[in-house]
Each structure stands twice: as structure tokens, then as C-alpha cells.
Amino acid sequence: MNTLLKSVAKRASVLVLAMAASLAAMLPGTALADGERFVLISHAPDSDSWWNTIKNAIGTAGEQLNVEVEYRNPTTGDLADMARIIEQAVASNPDGIITTIADYEVLKGPLEKAKKKGIPVVTINSGTHQQSEDVGAILHVGQPEYDAGYGAGKRAKKDGVKSFVCVNHYITNPASVERCQGFADALGVELGSQMIDVGQDPTGIEKKVSAYLRANPDTDAVLTLGPTSAHPTIRALDKSRQLGKIYFGTFDLSGEIAQGIKDGNIQWGIDQQPFLQGYVPVMVLALYNRYGISPSNNINSGPGFVTKENVELVEKLAGEYR
């Protein structure tokens, strides 16, 4: 597999360089620039392992495109801290900024400063296409969260699910609520107390999931929003002997989630292809800085469903490329 990945990476590098050379040939007098500095700011706390794939992506893109990419984030996931980090990044005058829009109202001010300074921005992951446009970004690379939740709910409804608990480990991020809301709407139920605020602590998450299911024994399904909530939920269900018996779907992938799908304990994982969310913005900003060109539309990186039928294609890549 490592040989395959190296081969794919080599072909991708050759393709990108060939594209750049071709573009340079079409623009007489324009030399291939390099050494640009981009800053990626996420909303994720240090404990969120899902972002490791994006970190890997920007590292790969930086190496292949000969640019420097810095990753910055609020240690605890505090969005006020994220806003300050964006302001600090803007003040450092990078050649481009990549950021999530975890909360438009909190972050639009700092991003307006980037716009005024003429710093190109690409938004990723959280936020809508309209919000990305409103802050002056070149484009958005990510997954429409409500649509992803709705698609998951349609799948669950087809499988007979009528009630659920949404394990929300980041309830201050509107995108997480959109996932739960979309799922509820597809099932045709009101979203209320079945969305539980579990926080970031793994032990606390496990206890809250267990408590909810004890108090609501007729719950048909569990929906988690990523590895941070999925991993403790797996342990909670295992201890209560419900693992593999209760319908279980999750957003995002990890090695543990992939194994759960393979074992039949998790019905599906929603793959928003985080590698694309890291790699593509770096490529877009490099081309924008060098040639003033960019894609004309936003890029939806997801959703896609990983199930027992196709999990073997991605399980060895989970947490690194998937």
C-alpha cells in the first residue's frame, strides 16, 4: 500500500508541475514562483484527531508545490480564540489564508480584515457557500453539512430508524447542529432533547451516551459527529452490550471507525474527504498567487458513505488520506 501511495503522490506531483509549466508557457514573461507562505486556521481543539488528515494534506501539498503552510488552531476549540488567531495571521501578511467558518458572526470581522489587505482566502470544512462568498473568499472546499445529515437520515429511515440520539461533541459550532438537524428532518421528527451536548472529554462522552440510552431505552439509532464522539460511544455501547445491536452511524473516519464498520458494529461513516480540504486550497492559492487563476466554482468534498461493502478500500488510509 505504501508503494501505491508513493506512486500516486509522484503522479500527482508530476501532474501539478506539468500544469504549472503549461500555464507558464501560456503567459510569456511569467516565471514559476515558489516559496509562498499560507496559513490554515481551523476551529478544532488539539484533541480532535480527525484533523490529522488535513495536516497531512497541507504537508504533502506544501512539499509538492514548494510552499510553506502553517497550521494554527485554538487549543480548546474556543471560537473567540480562533478569531484572534485569524487576526494574528492577517497581521503577519501571508500570501494566503485557509480557514473554516465555524461561526460566521464570530469570524466575519477578522476575515474582513484579510479582504481589506488583499490577502486571498479559501474557506474549508465549516460554513456555507454564501458565507464564503460574503467574506470575499476565492471559493469553499467542504461538505454541505445539512445536506450530509439529511442524506444520512434518508438512509437511516429506509433502514427502519424512527428515533435517534445525536451525540454532539462541538455544539457551539453551528455546522454540528446542521448535521443533527438534517438527520432529524429526513426522519420526519423534531430535533429536541435527542441532541445531547457531550463536550470533548472522552470519559464524559461515554457516560452521557450511556445515561441517555438508559433513560431512553427505545432509541433506534445513534448518530455521532466524528471520532471525538464516536470512539467513546463505541465503548459505551460495548459496555452496555448494545454494540452491533443498535443502529449506529457516524460522520468522518478513523482507524477505529473503519474497524467498527468492518465488524458490522457501525452501519456507515460519512466521508467528507478531508485530504481534499487540505490539499486543494493550497493548490488553489499557489495558482492564484503565481498566475491569477482559480476554479470558478466551489468544490464539494463530500458526502460519501463508507459501508461494510467498500470499507476495505479506505480502512488502511483512514486518519492519513481518508
C-alpha positions as semicolon CSV with decimal commas, in nm:
position;residue;x (nm);y (nm);z (nm)
1;M;0,000;0,000;0,000
2;N;0,286;0,238;0,082
3;T;0,431;0,174;-0,264
4;L;0,093;0,252;-0,418
5;L;0,059;0,575;-0,221
6;K;0,408;0,686;-0,319
7;S;0,326;0,615;-0,681
8;V;0,001;0,814;-0,658
9;A;0,178;1,103;-0,488
10;K;0,451;1,101;-0,752
11;R;0,195;1,108;-1,035
12;A;0,006;1,391;-0,861
13;S;0,328;1,589;-0,827
14;V;0,415;1,539;-1,192
15;L;0,063;1,646;-1,294
16;V;0,070;1,961;-1,082
17;L;0,415;2,061;-1,212
18;A;0,308;1,989;-1,569
19;M;0,002;2,210;-1,524
20;A;0,216;2,487;-1,381
21;A;0,470;2,459;-1,663
22;S;0,191;2,467;-1,921
23;L;0,039;2,776;-1,763
24;A;0,377;2,948;-1,751
25;A;0,425;2,877;-2,120
26;M;0,093;3,046;-2,194
27;L;0,195;3,356;-2,000
28;P;0,517;3,493;-2,155
29;G;0,748;3,663;-1,912
30;T;0,589;3,488;-1,611
31;A;0,830;3,271;-1,414
32;L;0,729;2,984;-1,185
33;A;0,726;3,142;-0,841
34;D;0,765;2,944;-0,522
35;G;0,818;2,981;-0,152
36;E;0,478;3,137;-0,078
37;R;0,355;3,120;0,281
38;F;-0,003;3,019;0,358
39;V;-0,172;2,986;0,698
40;L;-0,451;2,737;0,769
41;I;-0,664;2,818;1,073
42;S;-0,908;2,553;1,193
43;H;-1,165;2,563;1,472
44;A;-1,060;2,222;1,603
45;P;-0,920;2,171;1,953
46;D;-0,593;1,985;1,991
47;S;-0,785;1,673;2,097
48;D;-0,964;1,634;1,761
49;S;-0,768;1,365;1,575
50;W;-0,981;1,399;1,260
51;W;-0,772;1,699;1,156
52;N;-0,459;1,486;1,128
53;T;-0,559;1,404;0,770
54;I;-0,579;1,773;0,681
55;K;-0,242;1,834;0,846
56;N;-0,100;1,554;0,633
57;A;-0,262;1,704;0,323
58;I;-0,114;2,052;0,369
59;G;0,225;1,896;0,438
60;T;0,206;1,695;0,117
61;A;0,083;1,994;-0,083
62;G;0,349;2,219;0,063
63;E;0,624;1,978;-0,032
64;Q;0,495;1,916;-0,383
65;L;0,423;2,282;-0,460
66;N;0,724;2,425;-0,276
67;V;0,524;2,646;-0,040
68;E;0,520;2,688;0,337
69;V;0,190;2,606;0,508
70;E;0,138;2,677;0,878
71;Y;-0,139;2,509;1,078
72;R;-0,291;2,707;1,363
73;N;-0,590;2,634;1,587
74;P;-0,745;2,730;1,921
75;T;-0,616;2,477;2,174
76;T;-0,957;2,418;2,333
77;G;-1,169;2,493;2,025
78;D;-1,278;2,833;2,160
79;L;-1,407;3,038;1,866
80;A;-1,309;3,372;2,020
81;D;-0,953;3,240;2,029
82;M;-0,991;3,133;1,666
83;A;-1,093;3,486;1,571
84;R;-0,780;3,622;1,739
85;I;-0,565;3,365;1,558
86;I;-0,709;3,479;1,224
87;E;-0,630;3,841;1,313
88;Q;-0,273;3,742;1,403
89;A;-0,240;3,554;1,074
90;V;-0,366;3,856;0,880
91;A;-0,117;4,081;1,060
92;S;0,168;3,851;0,956
93;N;0,090;3,925;0,586
94;P;0,086;3,571;0,445
95;D;0,037;3,502;0,075
96;G;-0,293;3,335;0,152
97;I;-0,523;3,218;0,432
98;I;-0,720;2,894;0,453
99;T;-0,986;2,886;0,723
100;T;-1,307;2,727;0,838
101;I;-1,617;2,937;0,904
102;A;-1,713;2,764;1,226
103;D;-1,930;3,061;1,324
104;Y;-1,990;3,329;1,064
105;E;-2,084;3,602;1,312
106;V;-1,770;3,549;1,518
107;L;-1,527;3,519;1,228
108;K;-1,657;3,759;0,963
109;G;-1,482;4,058;1,123
110;P;-1,131;3,909;1,120
111;L;-1,183;3,778;0,765
112;E;-1,296;4,122;0,652
113;K;-0,952;4,248;0,759
114;A;-0,790;3,989;0,529
115;K;-1,011;4,110;0,245
116;K;-0,915;4,474;0,303
117;K;-0,544;4,384;0,297
118;G;-0,586;4,194;-0,028
119;I;-0,489;3,858;0,123
120;P;-0,656;3,578;-0,078
121;V;-0,871;3,343;0,130
122;V;-1,003;2,991;0,069
123;T;-1,259;2,859;0,316
124;I;-1,289;2,492;0,403
125;N;-1,493;2,246;0,606
126;S;-1,744;2,453;0,807
127;G;-1,953;2,730;0,655
128;T;-2,180;2,771;0,355
129;H;-2,101;2,873;0,000
130;Q;-2,283;3,202;0,059
131;Q;-2,086;3,276;0,375
132;S;-1,763;3,203;0,191
133;E;-1,862;3,445;-0,082
134;D;-1,967;3,708;0,173
135;V;-1,622;3,711;0,337
136;G;-1,459;3,752;-0,004
137;A;-1,311;3,405;-0,033
138;I;-1,199;3,265;-0,369
139;L;-1,406;2,952;-0,309
140;H;-1,515;2,698;-0,048
141;V;-1,395;2,338;-0,026
142;G;-1,611;2,126;0,201
143;Q;-1,922;1,927;0,268
144;P;-2,269;2,088;0,289
145;E;-2,342;1,978;0,645
146;Y;-2,721;1,993;0,648
147;D;-2,735;1,802;0,318
148;A;-2,498;1,539;0,457
149;G;-2,713;1,496;0,767
150;Y;-3,027;1,478;0,554
151;G;-2,873;1,214;0,329
152;A;-2,775;1,012;0,634
153;G;-3,127;1,044;0,772
154;K;-3,281;0,923;0,446
155;R;-3,056;0,617;0,458
156;A;-3,147;0,551;0,821
157;K;-3,520;0,596;0,755
158;K;-3,500;0,345;0,472
159;D;-3,340;0,104;0,719
160;G;-3,634;0,145;0,957
161;V;-3,499;0,404;1,203
162;K;-3,764;0,623;1,368
163;S;-3,584;0,769;1,669
164;F;-3,223;0,858;1,743
165;V;-2,974;1,032;1,968
166;C;-2,727;1,277;1,815
167;V;-2,402;1,283;2,014
168;N;-2,282;1,639;1,962
169;H;-1,928;1,698;2,090
170;Y;-1,899;2,051;1,948
171;I;-2,238;2,210;1,997
172;T;-2,102;2,567;1,973
173;N;-2,021;2,503;1,607
174;P;-2,340;2,565;1,404
175;A;-2,228;2,310;1,143
176;S;-2,257;2,032;1,402
177;V;-2,616;2,129;1,474
178;E;-2,690;2,132;1,100
179;R;-2,579;1,768;1,082
180;C;-2,821;1,668;1,358
181;Q;-3,100;1,886;1,213
182;G;-3,067;1,737;0,866
183;F;-3,082;1,386;1,009
184;A;-3,395;1,468;1,212
185;D;-3,568;1,634;0,917
186;A;-3,508;1,333;0,694
187;L;-3,660;1,107;0,959
188;G;-3,954;1,346;0,991
189;V;-3,906;1,416;1,363
190;E;-3,845;1,733;1,563
191;L;-3,488;1,790;1,681
192;G;-3,502;1,844;2,056
193;S;-3,360;1,669;2,359
194;Q;-3,227;1,383;2,147
195;M;-2,934;1,609;2,052
196;I;-2,708;1,586;2,356
197;D;-2,421;1,822;2,437
198;V;-2,142;1,586;2,545
199;G;-1,833;1,809;2,535
200;Q;-1,483;1,695;2,443
201;D;-1,379;1,472;2,733
202;P;-1,387;1,103;2,624
203;T;-1,492;0,973;2,966
204;G;-1,764;1,234;2,991
205;I;-1,893;1,148;2,645
206;E;-1,908;0,779;2,728
207;K;-2,102;0,846;3,049
208;K;-2,351;1,083;2,884
209;V;-2,424;0,841;2,600
210;S;-2,478;0,558;2,847
211;A;-2,705;0,775;3,062
212;Y;-2,917;0,884;2,766
213;L;-2,968;0,530;2,641
214;R;-3,062;0,407;2,990
215;A;-3,320;0,685;3,016
216;N;-3,442;0,628;2,659
217;P;-3,425;0,251;2,600
218;D;-3,645;0,267;2,288
219;T;-3,390;0,472;2,093
220;D;-3,343;0,315;1,748
221;A;-3,017;0,474;1,642
222;V;-2,706;0,661;1,748
223;L;-2,553;0,936;1,534
224;T;-2,206;1,064;1,622
225;L;-2,037;1,360;1,457
226;G;-1,677;1,241;1,430
227;P;-1,407;1,034;1,601
228;T;-1,416;1,255;1,912
229;S;-1,768;1,138;1,991
230;A;-1,767;0,807;1,801
231;H;-1,481;0,642;1,990
232;P;-1,630;0,690;2,340
233;T;-1,973;0,591;2,206
234;I;-1,828;0,263;2,082
235;R;-1,703;0,195;2,435
236;A;-2,036;0,294;2,589
237;L;-2,230;0,058;2,361
238;D;-1,980;-0,220;2,417
239;K;-2,014;-0,195;2,794
240;S;-2,395;-0,198;2,773
241;R;-2,387;-0,490;2,527
242;Q;-2,562;-0,285;2,260
243;L;-2,270;-0,265;2,020
244;G;-2,375;-0,429;1,694
245;K;-2,740;-0,433;1,806
246;I;-2,832;-0,065;1,789
247;Y;-2,819;0,122;1,457
248;F;-2,500;0,332;1,457
249;G;-2,392;0,589;1,201
250;T;-2,118;0,848;1,222
251;F;-1,962;1,139;1,043
252;D;-1,598;1,112;0,942
253;L;-1,350;0,827;0,957
254;S;-1,066;0,695;1,170
255;G;-0,896;0,360;1,204
256;E;-1,131;0,267;1,490
257;I;-1,440;0,374;1,297
258;A;-1,327;0,181;0,989
259;Q;-1,281;-0,131;1,204
260;G;-1,628;-0,079;1,353
261;I;-1,778;-0,067;1,004
262;K;-1,586;-0,377;0,901
263;D;-1,709;-0,563;1,211
264;G;-2,069;-0,462;1,144
265;N;-2,094;-0,251;1,463
266;I;-2,123;0,076;1,268
267;Q;-2,357;0,085;0,968
268;W;-2,180;0,365;0,783
269;G;-1,935;0,652;0,812
270;I;-1,978;0,976;0,619
271;D;-1,657;1,059;0,438
272;Q;-1,611;1,428;0,358
273;Q;-1,265;1,357;0,217
274;P;-1,057;1,584;0,442
275;F;-0,743;1,530;0,236
276;L;-0,909;1,731;-0,040
277;Q;-0,997;2,004;0,212
278;G;-0,627;2,044;0,290
279;Y;-0,460;1,981;-0,044
280;V;-0,691;2,163;-0,286
281;P;-0,684;2,505;-0,109
282;V;-0,303;2,505;-0,108
283;M;-0,301;2,430;-0,481
284;V;-0,566;2,697;-0,547
285;L;-0,372;2,963;-0,356
286;A;-0,044;2,869;-0,526
287;L;-0,201;2,903;-0,872
288;Y;-0,378;3,224;-0,770
289;N;-0,055;3,381;-0,644
290;R;0,150;3,268;-0,942
291;Y;-0,088;3,316;-1,232
292;G;-0,400;3,490;-1,101
293;I;-0,621;3,192;-1,188
294;S;-0,862;2,984;-0,979
295;P;-1,154;2,742;-1,021
296;S;-1,480;2,922;-1,095
297;N;-1,698;2,722;-0,857
298;N;-1,697;2,590;-0,503
299;I;-1,585;2,231;-0,450
300;N;-1,799;1,983;-0,255
301;S;-1,563;1,730;-0,099
302;G;-1,847;1,519;0,040
303;P;-2,061;1,349;0,148
304;G;-1,981;0,994;0,058
305;F;-2,081;0,685;0,254
306;V;-1,832;0,422;0,366
307;T;-2,006;0,092;0,442
308;K;-1,909;-0,267;0,503
309;E;-1,917;-0,320;0,127
310;N;-1,647;-0,065;0,047
311;V;-1,460;-0,010;0,374
312;E;-1,162;-0,222;0,269
313;L;-1,084;0,037;0,003
314;V;-1,031;0,305;0,267
315;E;-0,955;0,144;0,604
316;K;-0,578;0,145;0,558
317;L;-0,591;0,512;0,458
318;A;-0,815;0,629;0,745
319;G;-0,660;0,908;0,950
320;E;-0,394;0,980;0,690
321;Y;-0,554;1,018;0,345
322;R;-0,924;0,947;0,420
